[in-house]
Amino acid sequence: MAEGSSTGLARLDGKVALITGASSGIGAGTATMFSKLGALVAITGRNAENLQKTADECEKLGNKKPFCVVGDVCIEEDVKRIVDSSVKHYGRLDILVNSAGIVELGSIETTSLEQFDTLMNTNVNNAGIGEPGSIETTSLEQFDRTFNTNVRFGSKAGPGEQCQFLERTKFTHALGRPGQVDEVSATIAFLASDNASFITGAQIPIDGGRHAMCPR
């Protein structure tokens, strides 16, 4: 078992992690959590200002300045630059957290093909960091752990839609509430640690039991 920390999670000292979507939400929360646990982090996102805020918080919690790369995971050239510059900076990569994702609101009747394509390109295709053959570099072969997060709700929703979502979680989630960022990032940190050494190829829902519900 790995040595514990003040968070109750195993330490990640010396591990190098690349985290996408780190300018907000789960990506930002994972970056700060990893920094607190002693990991060396490379963070990337499209919003330079927000990415810097994440970097400042990482440095405050972990006493190490993260490596920042502004880029879009939907652009293949950006993906290559993100990965190669991170490897050049740290010398290797141990962990990949694919947290970049968006939400497009609408039903099957109101969602346009453009919205669908944007959603799929960002959340599924996204130039394939960590996918075999996606980048002509040996750096991806170094990853010990790779995680993909599937975002269910995002900042594109207006205040009214957010209120409706929060109210519906009382019925759509077994726990009767939405999840918090630190509940997701803590699970990712556990899976990235040596304590999860026998877990692989698993899909782990962190959704308050939503996957087990059949709400009307």
C-alpha positions as CSV (number, residue, x, y, z in Angstrom):
1,M,0.0,0.0,0.0
2,A,1.2,3.5,-0.8
3,E,1.9,5.9,2.0
4,G,-1.2,8.0,2.9
5,S,-1.6,11.8,3.0
6,S,-3.8,14.4,4.7
7,T,-6.5,13.8,2.1
8,G,-6.8,10.2,3.0
9,L,-5.5,9.3,-0.5
10,A,-2.3,7.6,-1.5
11,R,0.6,9.9,-2.4
12,L,1.6,10.4,-6.1
13,D,5.1,11.6,-5.4
14,G,7.3,11.6,-8.4
15,K,4.6,10.6,-10.9
16,V,4.2,12.8,-14.0
17,A,0.6,13.5,-15.1
18,L,-0.8,15.2,-18.2
19,I,-4.3,16.5,-17.6
20,T,-6.5,17.9,-20.4
21,G,-9.5,20.2,-19.8
22,A,-7.6,21.6,-16.8
23,S,-8.9,25.2,-17.2
24,S,-12.1,24.4,-15.4
25,G,-14.3,21.8,-13.7
26,I,-13.1,18.2,-13.2
27,G,-9.8,18.8,-15.1
28,A,-8.9,21.7,-12.8
29,G,-10.0,19.8,-9.7
30,T,-7.9,16.8,-10.7
31,A,-4.9,19.0,-11.4
32,T,-5.0,20.6,-7.9
33,M,-5.7,17.2,-6.3
34,F,-2.7,15.6,-8.0
35,S,-0.5,18.6,-7.0
36,K,-1.6,18.2,-3.4
37,L,-0.6,14.6,-3.5
38,G,2.9,15.3,-4.8
39,A,2.5,14.6,-8.5
40,L,4.3,16.7,-11.2
41,V,1.5,17.9,-13.5
42,A,1.3,19.2,-17.1
43,I,-2.0,20.9,-17.7
44,T,-3.7,22.0,-20.9
45,G,-6.9,23.8,-21.8
46,R,-8.2,26.3,-24.3
47,N,-8.7,29.2,-21.9
48,A,-5.2,30.7,-21.0
49,E,-6.5,32.9,-18.2
50,N,-8.4,30.1,-16.5
51,L,-5.5,27.7,-17.0
52,Q,-3.2,30.1,-15.2
53,K,-5.6,30.2,-12.3
54,T,-5.5,26.4,-12.1
55,A,-1.7,26.6,-12.3
56,D,-1.5,29.1,-9.4
57,E,-3.7,26.9,-7.2
58,C,-1.6,23.8,-8.1
59,E,1.6,25.7,-7.1
60,K,0.0,26.8,-3.8
61,L,-1.2,23.4,-2.8
62,G,1.8,21.4,-4.1
63,N,4.7,23.8,-3.9
64,K,5.6,22.9,-7.5
65,K,4.9,25.0,-10.6
66,P,3.0,23.0,-13.2
67,F,3.8,23.0,-16.9
68,C,1.1,24.8,-18.8
69,V,0.2,24.3,-22.5
70,V,-2.7,26.2,-24.0
71,G,-4.3,24.1,-26.8
72,D,-7.3,22.4,-28.2
73,V,-7.5,18.6,-28.1
74,C,-9.7,18.7,-31.2
75,I,-6.7,19.9,-33.2
76,E,-4.2,17.2,-34.1
77,E,-1.3,19.7,-34.3
78,D,-2.1,21.0,-30.8
79,V,-2.3,17.5,-29.4
80,K,1.2,16.7,-30.7
81,R,2.5,19.9,-29.3
82,I,0.9,19.3,-25.9
83,V,2.3,15.8,-25.5
84,D,5.8,16.4,-27.0
85,S,6.3,19.6,-25.0
86,S,5.2,17.9,-21.8
87,V,7.6,15.0,-22.4
88,K,10.4,17.5,-23.2
89,H,9.7,19.4,-20.0
90,Y,9.5,16.4,-17.6
91,G,11.4,13.7,-19.5
92,R,8.5,11.3,-19.4
93,L,4.7,10.9,-18.7
94,D,3.2,8.4,-16.3
95,I,-0.5,9.3,-16.1
96,L,-3.0,10.7,-18.6
97,V,-6.3,12.2,-17.5
98,N,-8.5,13.0,-20.5
99,S,-10.9,15.5,-18.9
100,A,-11.7,17.8,-21.8
101,G,-15.4,17.7,-22.6
102,I,-18.4,19.9,-23.4
103,V,-22.2,19.6,-23.1
104,E,-24.6,20.6,-25.9
105,L,-28.2,21.1,-24.6
106,G,-31.2,19.9,-26.6
107,S,-33.3,16.9,-27.5
108,I,-33.2,14.6,-30.5
109,E,-35.7,16.9,-32.1
110,T,-33.9,20.2,-31.4
111,T,-30.2,19.3,-31.6
112,S,-28.5,20.2,-34.9
113,L,-26.0,18.1,-36.8
114,E,-23.4,20.8,-36.1
115,Q,-24.0,20.5,-32.3
116,F,-23.8,16.7,-32.5
117,D,-20.5,16.8,-34.5
118,T,-19.0,19.4,-32.1
119,L,-20.0,17.2,-29.1
120,M,-18.5,14.0,-30.6
121,N,-15.3,15.7,-31.9
122,T,-14.6,17.1,-28.4
123,N,-15.7,14.3,-26.1
124,V,-15.0,11.2,-28.2
125,N,-12.7,11.9,-31.2
126,N,-10.6,14.8,-29.8
127,A,-7.6,13.9,-31.8
128,G,-7.1,10.8,-29.6
129,I,-4.5,11.6,-26.9
130,G,-3.4,8.2,-25.7
131,E,-5.0,6.3,-28.6
132,P,-2.8,3.9,-30.6
133,G,-1.4,5.5,-33.7
134,S,-2.8,9.0,-32.9
135,I,0.6,10.6,-32.5
136,E,3.9,9.7,-34.1
137,T,5.9,9.6,-30.9
138,T,7.1,7.0,-28.4
139,S,6.1,9.2,-25.5
140,L,2.6,7.8,-25.3
141,E,4.0,4.3,-24.7
142,Q,5.2,5.5,-21.3
143,F,1.8,5.9,-19.8
144,D,1.1,3.6,-16.8
145,R,-2.4,4.9,-16.3
146,T,-5.0,6.5,-18.6
147,F,-8.4,7.9,-17.6
148,N,-11.3,9.3,-19.6
149,T,-14.0,11.3,-17.9
150,N,-17.4,11.7,-19.3
151,V,-19.0,15.0,-18.5
152,R,-22.7,14.9,-17.9
153,F,-23.5,18.6,-17.2
154,G,-21.6,21.8,-18.1
155,S,-21.3,25.5,-17.9
156,K,-23.2,26.1,-21.1
157,A,-26.5,25.7,-19.2
158,G,-28.2,28.9,-18.2
159,P,-29.3,29.6,-14.6
160,G,-32.8,28.3,-15.2
161,E,-31.5,25.0,-16.8
162,Q,-29.1,24.6,-14.0
163,C,-31.9,24.9,-11.4
164,Q,-34.0,22.4,-13.3
165,F,-31.0,19.9,-13.4
166,L,-30.3,20.3,-9.7
167,E,-34.0,19.8,-8.8
168,R,-34.2,16.7,-11.0
169,T,-31.1,15.1,-9.3
170,K,-33.4,14.5,-6.3
171,F,-35.1,11.8,-8.5
172,T,-32.5,10.9,-11.2
173,H,-29.7,10.2,-8.7
174,A,-29.9,7.5,-6.0
175,L,-28.2,9.8,-3.6
176,G,-30.6,12.6,-4.4
177,R,-28.0,15.2,-5.2
178,P,-25.4,16.2,-7.9
179,G,-21.8,15.3,-7.4
180,Q,-19.0,17.6,-6.5
181,V,-15.7,18.0,-8.4
182,D,-13.6,16.7,-5.5
183,E,-15.6,13.5,-5.4
184,V,-14.6,12.8,-9.0
185,S,-11.0,14.0,-8.7
186,A,-10.5,11.9,-5.5
187,T,-11.6,8.7,-7.4
188,I,-9.2,9.6,-10.3
189,A,-6.4,10.1,-7.8
190,F,-7.1,6.7,-6.2
191,L,-7.0,5.0,-9.7
192,A,-3.7,6.8,-10.5
193,S,-2.1,5.5,-7.3
194,D,-0.3,2.3,-6.6
195,N,-3.2,1.2,-4.4
196,A,-5.2,0.6,-7.6
197,S,-2.5,-1.5,-9.2
198,F,-4.9,-4.4,-10.0
199,I,-7.6,-2.3,-11.6
200,T,-7.5,-2.0,-15.4
201,G,-10.0,-1.9,-18.3
202,A,-12.8,-0.8,-15.9
203,Q,-15.6,1.7,-16.3
204,I,-16.4,3.2,-13.0
205,P,-19.5,5.4,-12.7
206,I,-19.1,8.4,-10.3
207,D,-22.7,9.5,-10.6
208,G,-24.4,9.1,-7.3
209,G,-26.2,6.0,-8.5
210,R,-27.7,7.7,-11.6
211,H,-26.7,4.8,-13.8
212,A,-28.8,2.4,-11.7
213,M,-31.9,4.5,-11.8
214,C,-34.9,4.5,-14.2
215,P,-36.5,7.9,-13.5
216,R,-39.4,9.1,-15.6
